[in-house]
Amino acid sequence: MKLHILLKSVFILLVMLTGTKAFAQTDSSKAKLFIITTNDGGEFIGEILSEDAKDVIIKTKDKGDVSIPKYQIKSRKALESGDLNASGQYIPAEVFSTRYFITTNGLPIEKGESYVQWNLWGPDFEFGVAKNFSVGVMTTWLANPMIATAKYSIPLSEKTSLGVGTLLGTTTWVAPLYYGMALPFASLTNGDRKSNISFTAGYGAVFYEGESSGRMLLSAAGMTKVGKKVSLVFDSFIVPPKNFSGTTALLIPGLRIQTASDKAFQFGFAGIYAGDEFVPVPIPFVQWYKKL
């Protein structure tokens, strides 16, 4: 299979995955809706009719007019287009929407927010240190290699973001002066924190014992929320042909389950395409997310 055929197949899969949600526009013609969350976990969605120093009265679709004491309100949020599904259920934004399985995208980690992604091979810590700018560090359970990450997100429009960044790594206690890597990249993302597709290109360089080599790397990825706590996720890692030797690609479809407001569990079953053959990976991708 040639590279353009593989990329076309991945693109079609991403479009099927995300549907038209990533390209939806805000509809400002409807009445302004809010979601009020109470301290005991209750959720009330509707138009706020009035409020005073003690109570908020909200007009809901299923319960009618509800008066909520202010001391019981945990949060109040104005809803935007796409926050409700066809049945009127509130679909919150994906907490860990800046990541797929392996790759990142153009969406920023909010300033002051941070998370850890636990993998079977080791942890990945990411920190939003400034507006649209994040840094992080990933490693294995043996603390070797150690890879630093940095990404700056550039909003291009309401639904489009460009992320530019790099990964810089080196061996630590194993020959720290002889082996290293660098991967500058750019990621174009269309969508939001509920549904998006991304296309990423980078150049991976490896340095070893005074020598170096590099290769262009590509990725197409996407995610979409299909329920309040469930998201479909797709990631890929594509190595284009070099010297007409063929394309190699790692393809990872999977599910992400929001187990709590600050936690998620993700799993997927990968396959490797190489030499005109597709081989399933016997070990699943299993990851845990936790906000710090």
FITI-966140 format. One record per residue: residue in three letters; x, y, z of N, C-alpha, C in turn. Coordinates in steps of 0.05 Angstrom, whole numbers, padded with zeros to 5 digits, always signed. Each point is the difference from the previous one (the first is absolute). Layout:
<rs>
AlaXYZXYZXYZ;...
</rs>
This chain:
<rs>
Met+00017-00024+00000-00017+00024+00000+00018+00025+00000;Lys-00006+00018-00018+00016+00024-00002-00008+00020+00022;Leu+00018+00019+00005-00004+00019+00021-00025+00016-00003;His-00006+00010-00024-00024+00017-00004-00025-00016+00004;Ile+00000-00026-00006-00023-00017+00004-00004-00004+00030;Leu+00022-00005+00014-00002-00004+00029-00011+00025+00014;Leu+00011+00024-00008-00009+00025+00012-00029+00005-00006;Lys-00009-00006-00025-00028+00004-00007-00018-00018+00017;Ser+00009-00025+00005-00016-00018+00016-00002+00010+00029;Val+00022+00010+00011+00000+00011+00027-00018+00024+00001;Phe+00001+00018-00020-00017+00024+00000-00029-00008+00000;Ile-00008-00019-00017-00028-00009-00001-00009-00011+00027;Leu+00018-00015+00013-00006-00011+00027-00004+00022+00020;Leu+00017+00021-00001-00003+00023+00018-00026+00015-00004;Val-00007+00004-00026-00025+00014-00006-00024-00016+00011;Met+00001-00026-00004-00021-00017+00011-00001+00001+00030;Leu+00024+00002+00013+00002+00000+00029-00012+00025+00011;Thr+00008+00023-00011-00008+00026+00011-00026+00011-00011;Gly-00009-00011-00023-00024+00010-00013+00003+00029-00007;Thr-00021+00016+00003+00001+00028-00006+00002+00017+00025;Lys+00004-00012+00023+00001+00016+00025+00023+00019+00000;Ala+00023-00008-00010+00023+00018+00001-00003+00024-00017;Phe-00019+00000-00019-00003+00023-00018-00026+00016+00006;Ala-00012-00006+00023-00025+00013+00007+00005+00029+00007;Gln-00019+00017-00006+00001+00029+00006-00019+00006+00022;Thr+00006+00021+00015-00017+00008+00023-00027+00011-00010;Asp-00021-00009+00012-00027+00011-00006-00009+00018+00023;Ser+00000+00026-00006-00006+00019+00021-00030+00008+00000;Ser-00016-00013-00017-00028+00008-00003-00017-00012+00023;Lys+00009-00020+00014-00015-00013+00020+00003+00014+00027;Ala-00018-00005+00019+00002+00012+00026+00025-00010+00014;Lys+00011+00017+00017+00025-00007+00014-00006-00021+00021;Leu+00014-00023-00002-00004-00022+00019+00024-00002+00019;Phe-00006-00009+00024+00021-00004+00020-00002-00028+00011;Ile+00022-00009+00011-00001-00025+00016+00009+00008+00028;Ile-00016-00007+00020+00006+00005+00028+00005-00027+00013;Thr+00023-00003+00013+00007-00024+00014+00000+00006+00030;Thr-00014-00017+00015-00003+00003+00028+00021-00016+00015;Asn+00003+00006+00026+00021-00013+00016-00004-00030+00002;Asp-00025-00010-00003-00005-00029+00002+00002-00014-00027;Gly+00009+00015-00021+00004-00012-00027-00024+00003-00019;Gly-00021+00013+00009-00023+00005-00018+00006+00020-00022;Glu-00012-00004-00023+00004+00018-00023-00027+00010-00010;Phe-00002+00026-00004-00025+00013-00010+00008+00016-00024;Ile-00013-00006-00023+00005+00013-00025-00024+00016-00009;Gly+00004+00025-00007-00022+00016-00009+00006+00030-00001;Glu-00021+00015-00003+00002+00030-00001-00004+00011+00028;Ile+00018+00017+00009-00003+00013+00026-00021+00022-00002;Leu-00022-00004+00016-00022+00019-00001+00005+00024+00018;Ser+00012-00005+00024+00005+00022+00019+00019-00010+00021;Glu+00011+00018+00015+00017-00007+00023+00001+00024+00019;Asp+00003-00006+00025+00004+00021+00020+00022-00009+00019;Ala+00002+00012+00023+00022-00005+00018-00001-00029+00011;Lys-00024-00013-00001-00002-00027+00012-00003-00022-00020;Asp-00015+00005-00022-00008-00022-00017+00004+00007-00030;Val+00003-00022-00016+00000+00002-00029-00023-00017-00010;Ile-00016+00012-00017-00023-00015-00012+00007-00006-00029;Ile+00001-00026-00007+00008-00008-00027-00024-00016-00012;Lys-00005+00005-00025-00022-00013-00014+00012-00024-00015;Thr-00006-00025+00010+00011-00024-00012-00021-00013-00018;Lys+00009-00017-00017-00018-00014-00019-00015-00022+00013;Asp+00012-00015+00019-00012-00023+00012-00013+00005+00027;Lys+00009+00020+00015-00009+00005+00027-00016+00026+00003;Gly-00002+00015-00022-00013+00026+00002+00017+00020+00013;Asp-00013+00020+00013+00015+00021+00015+00010-00011+00026;Val+00027+00003+00004+00012-00011+00025+00014+00023+00014;Ser-00005+00003+00026+00013+00020+00016+00023-00014+00016;Ile+00025+00010-00004+00023-00013+00012+00013+00020+00019;Pro+00002-00006+00026+00014+00017+00019+00029+00004-00009;Lys+00010+00025+00002+00027+00006-00009+00021-00015+00015;Tyr-00005-00006+00026+00020-00013+00016+00004-00030-00009;Gln-00020-00010-00016+00003-00027-00010+00013-00002-00028;Ile+00005+00023-00012+00011+00001-00027+00031-00003+00000;Lys+00009-00021-00013+00029-00005-00002+00012+00016-00023;Ser-00014+00000-00023+00010+00014-00024-00024+00008-00018;Arg+00005+00020-00017-00019+00009-00020+00015+00006-00025;Lys-00009-00011-00022+00014+00004-00025-00019+00005-00023;Ala+00006+00020-00016-00016+00006-00024+00007-00021-00022;Leu-00021-00011-00012+00004-00021-00020+00005+00013-00027;Glu+00016-00014-00016+00005+00008-00028-00010-00020-00019;Ser+00000+00006-00026-00008-00019-00020+00016-00025+00001;Gly-00013-00023+00001+00013-00026+00001+00003-00011+00028;Asp-00008+00016+00021+00001-00010+00027-00022-00021+00006;Leu-00021+00001-00015-00022-00019+00003-00002-00018-00024;Asn-00006-00026+00005-00004-00018-00022-00029+00001-00009;Ala-00008-00017-00019-00027+00001-00012-00022-00004+00021;Ser+00006-00015+00021-00020-00005+00020+00000+00020+00023;Gly+00017+00020-00002+00001+00022+00020+00019-00006+00023;Gln+00015-00022-00002+00019-00007+00022+00025+00017-00003;Tyr+00010+00010+00023+00024+00017+00000+00024-00017-00004;Ile+00017+00008-00020+00025-00013-00006+00022+00018+00007;Pro+00014-00004+00022+00022+00018+00008+00024-00002-00018;Ala+00017+00021+00000+00024-00001-00015+00019-00022+00010;Glu+00015-00011-00018+00019-00021+00007+00023+00012+00016;Val+00003-00010+00025+00020+00011+00018+00028-00003-00011;Phe+00006-00022-00013+00027-00005-00010+00001+00001-00031;Ser-00013+00021-00011-00005+00002-00028+00025+00008-00016;Thr+00022+00006+00013+00025+00008-00015+00016-00025-00007;Arg-00009-00024+00007+00016-00024-00005-00018-00021-00013;Tyr+00013-00018-00015-00013-00023-00011+00013-00024+00014;Phe+00013-00019-00014+00015-00021+00013+00029+00008+00003;Ile+00012+00008-00023+00028+00007+00000+00004+00029-00006;Thr-00015+00011-00019+00005+00027-00010-00017+00020+00015;Thr+00008+00026-00004-00015+00022+00011-00015+00014-00023;Asn-00011+00024+00005-00014+00014-00021+00004+00030+00003;Gly-00014+00017-00014+00003+00028+00001-00014+00014+00023;Leu-00016-00014+00015-00015+00011+00022+00019+00005+00024;Pro-00003+00022+00015+00018+00005+00022-00009-00012+00026;Ile+00019-00007+00017-00006-00005+00028-00005+00027+00014;Glu-00022+00003+00014-00006+00025+00012+00021+00008+00021;Lys+00006+00026+00002+00020+00010+00019-00008-00009+00028;Gly+00020-00011+00015-00005-00008+00027-00010-00029+00002;Glu-00008-00013-00022-00008-00027+00001+00023-00019-00007;Ser-00002-00024+00010+00021-00020-00006-00013-00028+00003;Tyr+00013-00020-00012-00009-00027+00003+00023-00020-00004;Val-00005-00024+00008+00019-00022-00005-00014-00022-00015;Gln+00014-00011-00020-00009-00023-00015+00017-00023+00008;Trp-00012-00020+00013+00014-00024+00008-00002-00021-00022;Asn+00023-00009-00009+00001-00022-00020+00012-00025+00012;Leu-00002-00022-00014+00012-00024+00010+00030+00002+00002;Trp+00011+00017-00017+00030+00003-00001+00010+00023+00017;Gly-00018+00018+00009+00009+00023+00016-00019+00023+00000;Pro+00007+00022+00015-00017+00023+00002+00006+00023-00020;Asp-00019+00017-00004+00003+00024-00017-00014+00023+00015;Phe+00015+00020+00009-00011+00023+00014-00001+00024-00018;Glu-00023+00014-00001-00003+00024-00017-00011+00023+00017;Phe+00011+00024-00004-00007+00023+00016-00006+00024-00017;Gly-00023+00013+00005-00007+00025-00014+00013+00023+00016;Val+00022+00010-00009+00016+00020+00015-00007+00029-00008;Ala-00012+00004-00023-00007+00027-00009-00023-00003-00020;Lys-00012+00022-00007-00021-00001-00019+00009-00012-00027;Asn-00012-00022-00008+00006-00014-00025+00027-00013+00000;Phe+00014-00002+00023+00026-00012+00000+00002-00021+00022;Ser+00010-00024-00007+00003-00021+00019+00027-00014-00003;Val+00009-00012+00023+00025-00015+00000-00006-00026+00014;Gly+00018-00020-00004-00004-00025+00013+00025-00017+00000;Val-00002-00024+00012+00022-00019+00000-00012-00028+00001;Met+00011-00017-00017-00008-00028-00001+00024-00018+00003;Thr-00005-00024+00011+00022-00019+00004-00011-00028+00003;Thr+00018-00019+00005-00008-00027+00006+00002-00005+00030;Trp-00008-00024+00009+00002-00007+00028+00029-00003+00008;Leu+00018-00002-00019+00029-00002+00006+00013+00028-00002;Ala-00016+00021-00004+00010+00027-00002+00021+00003-00023;Asn-00004-00015-00021+00018+00001-00023-00015-00009-00025;Pro-00002+00016-00021+00010+00027-00002-00017+00021+00014;Met+00008+00025+00000-00015+00022+00011-00006+00019-00023;Ile-00025+00007-00004-00008+00017-00023-00016+00024+00010;Ala+00010+00024-00007-00014+00025+00007-00017+00008-00024;Thr-00023+00012+00006-00019+00008-00021-00007+00030+00004;Ala-00007+00013-00022-00009+00028+00001-00019+00004-00024;Lys-00021+00015+00004-00020+00006-00021-00012+00027+00003;Tyr-00002+00015-00022-00013+00026+00000-00024-00002-00019;Ser-00024+00007+00009-00024-00002-00016-00007+00027-00011;Ile-00007+00001-00026-00008+00025-00013-00029-00003-00010;Pro-00019+00014+00012-00027-00001-00010-00002+00014-00027;Leu-00009-00014-00021-00002+00011-00027-00029+00010-00005;Ser-00019-00013+00013-00028+00008-00002-00015-00013+00023;Glu-00026+00003+00001-00015-00011+00022+00003-00031+00002;Lys+00003-00013-00023+00001-00029+00000+00026-00011-00010;Thr+00020+00016-00004+00026-00009-00011+00023+00010+00016;Ser+00018-00019+00007+00024+00008+00016+00025-00013-00013;Leu+00022+00014+00003+00026-00011-00009+00018-00002+00024;Gly+00011-00024+00004+00019-00004+00022+00027-00005-00012;Val+00020+00014+00011+00028-00005-00008+00016-00006+00025;Gly+00017-00020-00002+00015-00008+00023+00023-00018-00006;Thr+00011-00012+00021+00023-00018-00004+00002-00019+00023;Leu+00012-00023-00005+00008-00019+00020+00031-00002-00001;Leu+00012+00001+00023+00029-00002+00002+00007-00021+00022;Gly+00015-00020-00008+00006-00021+00019+00028-00010-00001;Thr+00007-00014+00022+00027-00012+00002-00001-00024+00018;Thr+00019-00017-00003+00003-00021+00020+00010+00012+00026;Thr-00005-00012+00022+00008+00011+00026+00024-00015+00011;Trp-00006-00020+00017+00022-00015+00012+00013-00020-00019;Val-00012-00004-00024+00012-00017-00020+00012+00018-00022;Ala+00027+00002+00000+00015+00015-00019-00013+00028-00006;Pro-00002+00017+00021-00015+00026-00004+00012+00019-00020;Leu+00026-00003-00007+00013+00019-00018+00000-00009-00029;Tyr-00011-00023-00005+00004-00012-00027-00026-00003-00016;Tyr-00023+00001+00013-00025-00005-00014-00021+00022+00006;Gly-00013+00010-00020-00021+00020+00004-00019+00000-00024;Met-00022+00016+00003-00020+00002-00021-00013+00027+00000;Ala-00010+00009-00023-00015+00025-00002-00022-00005-00020;Leu-00024+00011+00006-00023-00003-00017-00016+00026-00001;Pro+00008+00020-00016-00017+00023-00004-00025-00007-00017;Phe-00023+00012+00006-00025-00007-00013-00019+00023-00002;Ala-00019-00003-00018-00022+00019-00002-00026-00016-00003;Ser-00021+00008+00014-00025-00014+00000-00023+00018-00006;Leu-00016-00005-00021-00023+00016-00007-00025-00015+00009;Thr-00016+00013+00016-00024-00012+00012-00025+00015-00008;Asn-00020-00014-00009-00027+00012-00004-00019-00013+00019;Gly-00014+00017+00015-00020-00010+00019+00003+00013+00027;Asp-00010-00013+00020+00001+00011+00028+00006-00023+00019;Arg-00006+00004+00026+00008-00019+00020-00020-00023+00002;Lys-00020+00000-00017-00019-00023-00001+00004-00017-00025;Ser+00008+00012-00022+00004-00014-00025+00020+00014-00017;Asn+00020-00014-00009+00021+00013-00016+00015-00020-00017;Ile+00013+00010-00021+00018-00016-00016+00026+00016-00003;Ser+00022-00014-00001+00027+00013-00001+00018-00013-00020;Phe+00016+00016-00013+00021-00010-00018+00026+00012+00009;Thr+00020-00018+00005+00025+00009+00012+00023-00009-00018;Ala+00020+00017-00003+00024-00007-00014+00024+00009+00016;Gly+00021-00017+00000+00024+00007+00015+00024-00014-00012;Tyr+00023+00006+00011+00025-00012-00010+00015-00011+00024;Gly+00002-00026+00001+00013-00014+00022+00030-00004-00006;Ala+00017+00010+00017+00029-00003-00003+00011-00015+00024;Val+00019-00018-00005+00013-00016+00021+00030+00005-00001;Phe+00012+00005+00023+00029+00005+00002+00013-00022+00016;Tyr+00021-00011-00011+00013-00022+00014+00030-00001-00007;Glu+00017+00000+00020+00028-00003-00002+00012+00018-00023;Gly-00008+00025-00001+00010+00018-00020-00013-00001-00027;Glu-00019-00019-00004-00014-00003-00025-00029+00010+00004;Ser-00015+00003-00022-00028+00008+00002-00015-00010-00025;Ser-00025-00003+00004-00018-00008-00022-00028+00011+00006;Gly-00016+00004-00021-00027+00011+00004-00020-00010-00019;Arg-00025+00005+00006-00021-00010-00017-00025+00018+00004;Met-00014+00006-00021-00026+00014+00002-00020-00019+00012;Leu-00017+00011+00018-00021-00016+00013-00027+00014-00003;Leu-00021-00015-00003-00027+00011-00004-00020-00013+00020;Ser-00022+00013+00004-00021-00011+00017-00027+00012-00008;Ala-00020-00016+00001-00028+00008-00003-00015-00011+00024;Ala-00014+00017+00014-00013-00010+00025-00026+00016+00004;Gly-00017-00011+00018-00025+00013+00005-00014-00012+00024;Met-00019+00015+00011-00016-00011+00022-00028+00014-00001;Thr-00020-00014+00011-00026+00011+00002-00015-00012+00023;Lys-00015+00016+00015-00015-00010+00022-00026-00011-00010;Val-00006-00025+00008-00025-00013-00009-00019-00003+00024;Gly+00007+00010+00023-00016+00000+00024+00012+00018+00020;Lys-00013+00002+00023+00010+00018+00021+00028-00008+00010;Lys+00005-00027+00000+00025-00009+00011+00017-00017-00019;Val-00009-00003-00025+00014-00018-00019+00008+00016-00025;Ser+00025-00004-00009+00010+00012-00024+00012-00021-00018;Leu-00003+00003-00026+00014-00017-00019+00026+00015-00006;Val+00022-00015-00001+00027+00012-00005+00014-00016-00022;Phe+00013+00015-00018+00016-00013-00020+00027+00014-00002;Asp+00022-00015-00002+00026+00012-00002+00016-00016-00021;Ser+00020+00013-00011+00017-00015-00020+00028+00013+00001;Phe+00019-00016-00008+00028+00008-00002+00011-00011-00026;Ile+00005+00018-00020+00005-00009-00027+00029+00009-00008;Val+00015-00019-00009+00027+00005-00010-00001-00002-00031;Pro+00002+00022-00014-00002+00000-00030+00023-00016-00012;Pro-00003-00007-00026+00021-00015-00013+00026+00016-00002;Lys+00022-00014+00003+00027+00011-00003+00015-00018-00020;Asn+00010+00013-00021+00014-00015-00021-00019-00022-00012;Phe-00026+00008-00002-00020-00018-00013-00002-00027+00014;Ser+00004+00000+00027+00000-00025+00014-00027-00007+00013;Gly-00021+00017-00004-00026-00007+00010-00007+00016+00025;Thr-00026-00001+00007-00011+00015+00023-00003-00019+00024;Thr+00006+00011+00024-00005-00015+00025-00019+00018+00016;Ala-00020-00012+00012-00019+00015+00015-00010-00016+00024;Leu-00004+00014+00023-00012-00011+00024-00028+00013+00002;Leu-00021-00016+00000-00027+00010+00001-00013-00009+00027;Ile-00012+00019+00015-00011-00007+00026-00028+00011+00004;Pro-00021-00016-00004-00027+00008+00007-00006-00008+00029;Gly-00016+00015+00014-00006-00008+00027-00022+00016+00013;Leu-00004-00004+00026-00021+00014+00016+00013+00013+00024;Arg-00012+00024+00007+00008+00014+00025-00025+00002+00017;Ile+00003-00007+00025-00022+00000+00019+00007+00020+00023;Gln-00017+00020+00004+00003+00019+00021-00010-00012+00026;Thr+00019-00009+00017-00008-00014+00024-00007+00020+00023;Ala+00010+00024-00002-00007+00021+00020+00006+00027-00014;Ser-00007+00022+00014+00004+00026-00012+00029+00006-00006;Asp+00019-00014+00014+00028+00005-00004+00016-00025-00008;Lys-00015-00021-00009+00014-00025-00006-00013-00012-00026;Ala+00016-00015-00014-00010-00015-00024+00017-00025-00004;Phe-00013-00020-00012+00014-00025-00007-00004-00003-00030;Gln+00022-00009-00013+00000-00002-00030+00013-00027-00008;Phe-00012-00013-00020+00012-00024-00010-00005-00002-00030;Gly+00018-00013-00014-00003-00004-00029+00016-00024-00009;Phe-00006-00009-00024+00013-00023-00012+00014+00009-00026;Ala+00026-00001+00000+00015+00011-00022+00007-00021-00021;Gly+00007+00011-00024+00009-00017-00021+00023+00014-00015;Ile+00018-00015-00011+00023+00011-00014-00002-00008-00030;Tyr+00001+00021-00017+00001-00005-00029+00028+00003-00009;Ala+00011-00021-00013+00027+00001-00010+00003-00022-00021;Gly+00015+00006-00022+00004-00020-00020-00025-00011-00013;Asp-00020+00018-00004-00026-00008-00012-00015-00020+00017;Glu+00006-00001+00026-00014-00018+00018-00009+00016+00025;Phe-00023-00009+00012-00010+00012+00024+00002-00021+00022;Val+00015+00006+00022+00004-00019+00021-00011+00012+00026;Pro-00019-00014+00013-00011+00010+00026+00022-00001+00022;Val+00000+00020+00017+00018+00000+00023-00014-00015+00023;Pro+00012-00022+00010-00013-00016+00020-00005+00013+00027;Ile+00016+00020+00007-00002+00014+00026-00017+00025-00004;Pro-00022+00004+00014-00016+00024-00004+00013+00025+00012;Phe-00007+00023-00011+00008+00025+00012-00019+00006+00023;Val+00011+00002+00024-00016+00006+00024+00012+00025+00013;Gln-00016+00020+00005+00010+00025+00012-00020+00011+00020;Trp+00011+00014+00021-00016+00013+00020+00007+00029+00000;Tyr-00020+00018+00002+00004+00029+00002-00009+00009+00028;Lys+00015+00020+00010-00007+00012+00026+00009+00029+00000;Lys-00019+00018+00006+00007+00028+00003+00016+00004+00025;Leu+00019+00018-00001+00017+00005+00024-00008+00026+00013;
</rs>
